Amino acid sequence: MAQVPLEGPGGGMPRETDRSIAMDEVDLVGLVAMEDVRAFEALYRAYHPRLRRFLRGMLRQSTMVDEVLDDTMLVAWRKAHTFDATSRVSTWLFAIAYRQALKALRRLDWSLPDPVDEPAAPREGEPDRELAHVQLRERLDAVLAQLSPEHRAVIEMTYFHGYSCKEIAEVVGCPVATVKTRMFYARRHMKSLLGDEGAQAL
């Protein structure tokens, strides 16, 4: 399992009375269940980048991401005592994030327009291949925005987080067969919108 660093006061090395520098994630959640604030901060730091990327893909509303991420970690803090170690900590946290994202989208009735992010300007002398990659990434993002939240979730977890169908099923709370069906229709929809180039990218 992944090891999560626990820093001492001020972000430096821990004192001799502090816990080990590295701690198993399951043990870390156990400490969170005991309301250990430092353990919670370590868990937050360890998962913040991955959860933020996932929620950005799910929500398509950059202004909502941080709020839903905070809601996710608040639930993790309150429900840490329910974690039974039958699944990975990452699966447990992503499941919470998935449910919080769906709740946020339902509050908005999924009706708000997707924000248009300003594309990053290519560096001077950037090769054409790199520019083409940036443009394709922008097209993929635009197409993802047209998928349902459930379909976006399976695409995000498969291609950007490396989750298996079984793990995704645990996160979203449905049978593996349903995950495969969602993946099939999501890929087909994306390919129809992206054309041959996009199909090769998928």
HUBELHU-V10093 format. One record per backbone hydrogen bond with DSSP energy under -1.0 kcal/mol. CO is the residue of the C=O (numbers start at 0). NH is the residue of the N-H. Records with the same first field share a line. If there is no record, write none. Layout:
BEGIN
CO: NH / NH
END
This chain:
BEGIN
1: 24
3: 22
7: 10
8: 11
11: 7
14: 17
20: 5
22: 3
23: 27
24: 28
25: 29
26: 30
27: 31
28: 32
30: 35
31: 34
35: 39
36: 40
37: 41
38: 42
39: 43
40: 44
41: 45
42: 46
43: 47
46: 50
47: 51
48: 52
49: 53
50: 54
51: 55
52: 56
53: 57
54: 58
55: 59
60: 63
63: 67
64: 68
65: 69
66: 70
67: 71
68: 72
69: 73
70: 74
71: 75
72: 76
73: 77
74: 78
78: 81
79: 82
87: 91
88: 92
89: 93
90: 94
91: 95
92: 96
93: 97
94: 98
95: 99
96: 100
97: 101
98: 102
99: 103
100: 104
101: 105
102: 106
103: 107
104: 109
107: 110
122: 125
126: 130
127: 131
128: 132
129: 133
130: 134
131: 135
132: 136
133: 137
134: 138
135: 139
136: 140
137: 141
138: 142
139: 143
140: 144
142: 145
143: 146
147: 151
148: 152
149: 153
150: 154
151: 155
152: 156
153: 157
154: 158
155: 159
156: 162
163: 167
164: 168
165: 169
166: 170
167: 171
168: 172 / 173
174: 178
175: 179
176: 180
177: 181
178: 182
179: 183
180: 184
181: 185
182: 186
183: 187
184: 188
185: 189
186: 190
187: 191
188: 192
189: 193
190: 194
194: 198
195: 199
196: 200
197: 201
END
